[in-house]
């Protein structure tokens, strides 16, 4: 079975909503537009998600969970 390939687009996401948090009952609901920000992935030597250099996804994930 062939491995799917993904093309990336290096345009900035500035000004676009990537996630939101809403109060619900005694807690909050977090909705994210991109699941890769909560994972560490690599494809053909290209790292993305938590293991990509220069991002703060690890701290973001901790803040969401807390």
C-alpha positions, 0 to 999 in steps of 0.5 A: 500500500503506498504511503500518502504524501502531503504537500505543505504550504508555508504561508502564514496563518496569521489572522486566521482562527486555528483554535478557540476555547469556550466556557461550558458548565464548570469547564471549557471546551477547546476546539482546534483546527489542526491536530498536528499541533498536538503531535510530533511527526516527521515525513521524509526528514521534514519535522512538523508538529511538536518536534518542529524547531522554533514553535511553542506547541509543547507549551500550548498543549500544556496550557490547553490541558491545564 
